Amino acid sequence: MRKQQLWKPLAAAIALALSASAHAKVAPEEASKLGNELTCMGAVAAANEAGTIPAFSGKWLGTPPGIDYTPNVGQHPIDPYPEDKPLYVINGKNWEQYKEHLTPGQIALLQRFPDSFELPVYEGRRDFRYPDEICEVAKKNAVEAELIDGGMGFTGYMGPVPFPIPSGENQAMQVLANHNYPYRAFTEQMERRDLADVSASGNITWGQTHNAALNVITLPDQIGKPIGEIMAYSDTGTLLPTRDKGKRTVSIEPMNFAQGQRLAWTYNPGTRRVRQLPEYGFDTPAAGTSGKMVIDQDRLMNGSPERYDWELKGKKEIYVPANAYRLHEEGVAYDDLLTPNHANPDFMRYELRRVWVLEGNLKSTHRHKYGKRVLFIDEDTWHGVMSDFYDTRGELVNHAFLNYYYAYDMSAWQAGSSFYHDLTTGGYIAYNLFQDLEKGPILNAGGLEPDNFTPAALRRRAH
């Protein structure tokens, strides 16, 4: 497939507006802090002053001692902290004494459901580390990577985040780039992924998809090479709801949204035709969610940042989901997990962590379902772990959180189940469920190639 067939330039006006370069390089002496007073990803290695956030130990790489785990086959994660118990529980009666470490969305849920919504807070654990090869490339990115095209793209090397030490101009876009391009599995396959639309009364409408993703920037033979044009390929097929069964979409994600756009093709079983979608992403409804979740809410924010003005609000200490093993263990029954109004707090684990706070405000020249979104990004991993969403009138309408765990298959953090709470109706979407299934995500098993994600391949698989 020729390059001109893959990419379509954005409008000339946007390209001109984003043409300025924003430098982010740090001096070698600053980068030397990585792996010392900073972790290799740029997090503060020391404990906080109060001792409520522990120092980074990084004592484990891959599967911890004593855990029987078979990688790359979809085995459910195993909790390395099975004896941990909550230190305390934040609920509708005591939340005010903890409010400086809560987000508006968390407070809204605690106020709305004071007798059921809780945050069980555990001892902080910072015991896992990234592979040495990834850490070395992160140091190289720190002194060489820079934003280009107004933050719509960046230079640097493939593998880890591009800006482990955000600095200089436009730090907001550097932090967003880190969130969008962290070190993650190079292949991810799910034979089945469940989604639950849970109404305020507890009734469930089910969605199901099967998924495959090829992340070019973390392919083993690409680690440390200069950033290319393509970030990732994906393939999503719908199993439920029945009316959408058989629909399938493949997409290609660019590295620079000023030079290319996300391209997607879909197969419709009703017409038995493959067609290119004019636009894929932003607030297009996500497959299997009955239109109650949009595509760029997956992992809380993904795709082009062009529709928002982004502002970095600094770091805060916030209670966020962390080390979410219990939630994803084999045998967690959906009947126990999916309670009315919100998921069962007994399966959750919150820790006090330092997070970057990133706010996006919708530009007056663009449209989107959400007028403002506030991302809370874990400093240890650069993954967005929570987000508050506001409508175009400025009303807080949705609180979402994503449960990450360190996947032994890839020595990095994997996005587990996420929950998107409609603060207007009291219902929620439970996304990326696999607890009640035989297999979870199959990570780094390989076997995927770019040719698996073309319109021709889609047509072959669909028939």
C-alpha positions in Angstrom: 0.0 0.0 0.0 1.6 3.3 -1.1 2.2 6.1 1.4 -0.2 8.4 -0.5 -3.0 5.9 0.0 -2.4 5.8 3.8 -2.4 9.4 4.7 -4.5 12.4 4.0 -3.2 15.8 5.1 -5.2 17.9 7.5 -6.7 21.2 6.3 -4.1 23.7 5.3 -5.3 26.2 8.0 -4.7 23.6 10.7 -1.3 22.8 9.3 -0.3 26.4 9.3 -1.5 27.0 12.8 0.5 24.1 14.1 3.7 24.7 12.1 5.7 26.1 15.0 8.1 23.8 16.8 8.2 23.5 20.6 11.5 22.3 22.0 11.6 19.8 25.0 15.2 18.6 25.2 16.8 18.6 28.6 20.5 18.9 29.3 22.6 15.7 29.8 23.1 16.6 33.5 19.3 16.8 33.9 18.8 13.6 32.1 21.3 11.9 34.4 18.7 12.1 37.2 16.8 9.4 35.4 17.4 6.1 37.3 18.6 8.1 40.3 16.5 10.7 42.1 14.0 10.1 39.3 12.9 6.7 38.1 13.8 6.0 34.5 10.4 7.2 33.4 10.8 10.5 35.3 8.8 10.0 38.4 10.1 11.2 41.8 11.8 8.1 43.3 11.6 9.3 46.9 8.6 9.0 49.2 6.5 12.0 49.8 7.1 14.1 52.9 4.2 12.6 54.8 5.3 9.0 54.1 1.9 8.2 52.6 3.5 7.6 49.1 6.4 5.1 49.4 9.8 5.4 47.7 10.2 3.6 44.4 11.8 0.2 45.0 11.7 -1.3 41.5 12.7 -4.6 43.0 10.8 -6.7 40.5 11.2 -7.0 36.7 8.7 -9.4 35.1 7.1 -12.2 37.2 7.9 -11.8 40.9 9.5 -14.8 42.8 7.0 -17.4 44.0 4.3 -16.7 41.4 3.4 -19.4 38.9 2.5 -17.6 35.7 2.6 -18.6 32.0 3.2 -15.5 29.8 1.7 -14.7 26.4 -1.3 -17.1 26.6 -4.0 -14.9 28.2 -3.6 -16.1 31.7 -5.4 -13.9 34.2 -3.0 -11.7 36.4 -2.0 -13.0 39.8 -1.9 -10.7 42.7 1.7 -10.3 44.2 0.1 -8.7 47.3 -2.6 -11.2 48.3 -2.3 -10.4 52.0 -2.8 -6.7 51.7 -5.9 -5.2 53.4 -7.3 -1.7 53.1 -5.7 0.8 55.5 -9.0 2.8 55.5 -12.1 3.2 53.4 -13.3 6.6 52.0 -17.1 6.7 51.9 -20.1 9.0 51.9 -19.7 9.8 55.6 -16.0 10.6 55.9 -15.0 11.9 52.4 -14.6 15.5 53.5 -11.5 14.8 55.6 -9.9 13.4 52.4 -11.2 15.9 49.9 -7.8 17.5 49.0 -6.8 14.1 47.5 -10.1 13.5 45.6 -11.3 14.6 42.2 -14.6 16.4 41.6 -15.9 13.2 39.9 -15.0 11.0 42.9 -16.7 13.5 45.2 -19.8 13.5 43.0 -20.1 9.7 43.2 -19.5 9.7 47.0 -22.3 12.3 47.4 -24.7 10.7 45.0 -24.3 7.2 46.4 -23.2 7.7 50.0 -24.3 4.3 51.2 -22.6 2.2 48.5 -19.8 4.0 46.6 -16.4 3.7 48.5 -12.7 4.0 47.9 -10.8 1.3 49.7 -7.3 2.7 50.2 -4.3 0.4 50.4 -0.6 0.7 51.2 1.2 2.2 48.2 3.3 -0.2 46.3 6.0 0.9 43.7 7.9 -2.4 43.3 7.9 -3.0 39.5 10.3 -1.6 37.0 10.7 -1.4 33.2 13.3 -3.3 31.2 16.8 -1.8 31.1 16.7 -1.4 27.3 13.5 0.8 27.6 15.1 2.9 30.4 18.2 3.5 28.2 16.0 4.7 25.3 14.0 6.9 27.7 17.3 8.7 28.6 18.1 9.2 25.0 14.6 10.7 24.4 15.1 13.0 27.3 18.0 14.8 25.6 16.9 14.5 22.0 13.1 14.3 21.6 11.1 17.4 20.8 7.6 18.3 19.9 6.9 19.3 16.3 3.9 20.8 14.5 2.6 22.5 17.5 2.6 19.3 19.6 0.7 17.2 17.0 3.9 15.1 16.5 7.3 14.6 18.0 10.8 13.3 17.2 12.7 10.8 19.2 13.1 7.0 19.5 10.6 4.2 19.6 9.9 2.2 22.8 9.3 4.4 25.9 7.7 7.7 26.4 9.3 10.6 24.5 9.4 13.1 27.3 10.3 11.5 30.7 11.2 15.0 32.0 8.7 17.5 30.5 10.4 20.9 30.2 10.5 24.1 28.2 7.6 25.1 26.0 4.2 23.4 25.8 4.7 20.9 28.6 1.0 20.0 28.4 1.5 18.5 25.0 4.5 16.6 26.2 2.6 15.1 29.0 -0.3 14.2 26.6 2.2 12.6 24.2 3.6 10.5 27.1 0.1 9.3 27.9 -0.7 8.5 24.3 2.7 6.7 23.5 3.8 4.8 26.6 5.7 1.5 26.5 3.0 -1.2 26.1 2.5 -4.6 24.6 3.6 -4.9 20.9 0.8 -7.3 20.2 -2.5 -7.6 22.1 -5.3 -10.0 21.2 -8.6 -10.7 22.9 -10.7 -13.5 21.6 -13.6 -11.9 23.5 -14.0 -8.7 25.4 -17.2 -8.0 27.3 -18.8 -4.6 27.9 -21.7 -3.9 30.2 -24.2 -1.0 30.0 -25.5 -1.0 33.5 -28.6 1.1 34.1 -29.4 2.9 37.4 -31.7 0.0 38.3 -29.0 -2.5 37.7 -30.3 -3.9 34.4 -27.5 -4.9 32.1 -27.3 -4.6 28.3 -24.3 -6.6 27.1 -21.8 -5.8 24.4 -19.0 -8.1 23.1 -16.1 -7.5 20.8 -13.0 -9.4 19.7 -9.9 -7.3 19.3 -6.3 -7.3 17.9 -3.7 -4.6 18.0 -0.2 -4.3 16.6 1.9 -1.5 18.3 4.7 -0.7 15.9 6.5 1.6 18.3 7.1 -1.2 20.8 8.0 -4.0 18.4 11.2 -5.6 19.7 13.1 -5.0 16.5 12.0 -1.3 16.5 13.0 -0.4 20.0 15.5 2.5 19.9 15.0 3.3 16.2 13.9 6.8 15.1 10.1 7.5 15.3 8.4 6.5 12.0 5.1 7.4 10.5 2.8 4.7 11.9 2.1 4.2 15.6 -0.3 1.2 15.6 -2.9 -0.9 13.8 -6.1 -2.3 15.3 -8.9 -4.6 14.4 -12.2 -4.7 16.3 -15.2 -6.9 15.5 -18.6 -6.8 17.2 -20.3 -9.9 18.6 -23.0 -8.1 20.7 -25.4 -6.3 20.5 -27.1 -8.7 18.0 -28.1 -5.8 15.7 -24.4 -5.0 15.2 -23.1 -8.6 15.0 -20.5 -9.1 12.3 -19.5 -5.4 12.0 -15.7 -5.1 11.9 -13.3 -2.2 11.7 -9.6 -2.0 11.0 -7.7 1.2 11.6 -4.2 2.7 11.3 -2.9 5.3 13.8 -0.3 7.9 12.7 2.5 9.2 14.8 2.0 12.8 13.7 -1.6 14.1 13.4 -0.5 17.2 11.5 0.9 15.0 8.7 -1.7 12.2 8.8 -4.9 11.2 10.3 -6.4 8.0 11.7 -7.7 5.9 8.9 -10.3 3.2 9.3 -12.3 0.8 7.1 -15.4 -1.0 8.2 -17.3 -4.1 7.1 -21.1 -4.0 7.3 -22.7 -7.5 7.2 -26.0 -6.0 6.0 -24.4 -4.7 2.8 -21.5 -7.1 2.8 -19.3 -4.2 1.8 -16.1 -2.7 3.1 -15.9 1.1 3.0 -13.5 3.7 4.3 -14.9 5.8 7.2 -14.7 9.5 6.6 -13.8 10.0 10.3 -13.0 7.5 13.0 -12.4 8.6 16.6 -13.3 11.7 18.6 -16.9 11.3 19.8 -17.9 8.6 17.4 -19.7 5.9 19.6 -17.5 3.0 20.6 -18.5 -0.4 19.4 -20.7 -2.4 21.7 -21.5 0.4 24.2 -24.9 1.4 22.9 -23.5 4.9 22.1 -22.8 5.7 25.8 -19.1 5.8 25.4 -17.1 7.4 22.6 -14.0 6.2 20.8 -11.6 8.8 22.3 -12.6 7.8 25.8 -10.9 4.4 25.5 -7.9 4.6 27.8 -9.5 7.9 28.8 -8.0 9.8 25.9 -6.6 8.7 22.6 -6.1 9.9 19.0 -5.6 13.4 17.8 -5.5 16.2 20.4 -6.5 18.8 17.9 -10.0 19.6 19.1 -8.9 20.8 22.6 -6.6 23.4 24.1 -4.5 21.6 26.6 -3.2 23.1 29.9 -1.0 21.4 32.4 -2.2 22.0 36.0 0.9 20.5 37.6 1.1 17.5 39.9 -1.2 16.5 42.8 -1.4 13.6 45.3 -4.7 11.8 44.4 -6.3 8.5 45.4 -6.2 6.5 42.2 -6.7 2.9 41.2 -3.4 1.0 41.3 -2.0 -2.5 41.3 -5.5 -3.7 40.2 -4.9 -7.4 40.5 -7.9 -8.5 42.6 -10.3 -7.0 40.1 -8.9 -9.0 37.2 -8.3 -12.4 38.9 -9.7 -15.5 37.4 -13.2 -16.3 38.7 -14.4 -12.8 39.5 -18.1 -13.2 38.6 -19.8 -10.5 36.8 -22.9 -11.0 39.0 -20.7 -10.0 42.0 -18.8 -7.2 40.2 -21.5 -5.3 38.4 -23.7 -3.8 41.1 -26.2 -0.9 40.5 -24.8 2.6 40.0 -21.1 1.6 40.2 -19.0 -1.5 40.3 -18.6 -3.3 43.6 -15.9 -1.4 45.6 -14.8 -4.7 47.2 -12.8 -5.5 44.1 -11.1 -2.2 43.8 -7.7 -1.0 45.1 -6.8 2.7 45.5 -3.5 4.1 46.5 -2.3 7.7 47.1 -0.1 8.6 44.1 1.4 11.6 42.5 -0.4 12.3 39.2 -0.1 14.9 36.5 -3.3 16.9 36.0 -4.0 17.7 32.4 -7.0 19.8 31.3 -8.4 20.0 27.8 -10.9 22.6 26.8 -12.9 22.3 23.6 -11.9 24.8 21.0 -14.6 27.1 19.8 -13.9 26.0 16.2 -14.5 22.3 16.9 -17.3 20.1 18.2 -17.3 17.2 20.7 -19.7 15.7 23.2 -17.4 16.9 26.0 -16.6 20.6 26.4 -13.8 19.8 29.0 -11.9 16.8 30.1 -9.5 16.6 33.0 -7.0 13.7 32.9 -5.1 12.4 35.9 -1.9 10.7 34.7 0.1 8.4 37.0 3.7 9.8 37.2 5.2 6.3 37.5 3.7 4.9 34.3 2.4 7.9 32.3 -0.9 6.1 31.9 -4.1 8.1 32.4 -5.8 6.5 35.4 -8.8 8.7 35.9 -10.7 11.4 34.1 -13.6 13.9 34.8 -15.7 14.8 31.8 -17.8 18.0 31.4 -20.5 18.8 28.9 -20.4 21.9 26.7 -22.3 23.9 29.4 -19.5 23.2 31.9 -21.5 20.6 33.9 -19.6 17.6 35.3 -21.4 14.7 33.6 -19.0 11.7 33.7 -16.3 10.2 36.0 -14.2 7.4 34.6 -11.3 5.4 36.0 -9.1 2.7 34.5 -7.5 -0.1 36.5 -3.9 -0.9 35.5 -1.8 -3.8 36.6 1.8 -4.7 35.8 1.6 -7.5 33.2 4.3 -10.1 33.7 4.1 -10.9 29.9 5.7 -7.6 29.0 7.2 -6.1 32.1 5.0 -3.0 31.8 1.6 -1.8 32.8 -1.6 -3.1 31.1 -4.9 -1.4 30.8 -7.5 -3.5 32.5 -11.2 -2.9 33.1 -12.5 0.7 33.1 -15.7 2.2 34.4 -17.5 5.3 32.9 -20.1 6.7 35.3 -23.0 8.8 33.9 -23.5 11.3 36.6 -26.8 12.4 35.0 -28.6 9.0 34.9 -26.8 7.0 37.6 -25.8 4.3 35.1 -22.4 3.3 34.0 -20.4 1.5 31.3 -18.1 -1.3 32.4 -15.5 -1.6 29.6 -12.9 -4.2 28.7 -14.2 -6.9 31.0 -12.6 -10.4 31.0 -12.8 -11.5 34.6 -15.6 -14.1 34.0 -13.9 -15.5 30.8 -11.4 -18.3 30.4 -8.8 -16.0 28.9 -7.7 -12.4 29.4 -5.6 -10.3 27.0 -3.0 -12.3 25.1 0.0 -10.1 25.3 3.3 -10.1 23.2 2.4 -13.5 21.6 3.4 -12.0 18.2 1.9 -13.4 15.0 0.4 -10.1 13.7 1.7 -8.1 10.7 0.6 -4.8 9.1 -1.0 -6.9 6.3 -3.5 -8.2 8.8 -5.0 -4.7 9.0 -5.7 -3.7 5.4 -9.1 -3.3 3.7 -8.3 -6.4 1.7 -7.6 -8.4 4.8 -10.8 -7.1 6.4 -12.8 -8.2 3.3 -11.3 -11.7 3.4 -12.0 -12.2 7.1 -15.5 -10.8 6.9 -16.7 -13.2 4.2 
